[in-house]
Amino acid sequence: MKVTISKSSAKGTTVTPTMKMVRYLSRVGVALSILINVVTGGQLNQTFSARNWGRKKRKQLHLVWFIDFFLGKGHCLECWVWWKCRGEWK
């Protein structure tokens, strides 16, 4: 009797090595964003993008235009909404 074990995600689809690498790189990117934010005086577990959107809302100096240019229009807003919805870590 031969048993085959396949790696699958929660939705039942097969996870390819490429998808694993994309997920890994995405998580590394988020971790680096949080590190940069904390080192520059931001809150714990908040991304640099979310912090910049908050600064824009308060009419402070921000880099939203720069970040959104590279990561897509609305990226900072989405990060800020995610941050607010999940609850701030204080």
Secondary structure, DSSP 8 states (H G I E B T S, - for coil): -------B-TTS-B--HHHHHHHHHHHHHHHHHHHHHHHTT--TT--HHHHHHHHHHTT----HHHHHHHH-TTHHHHHHHHHHHH----
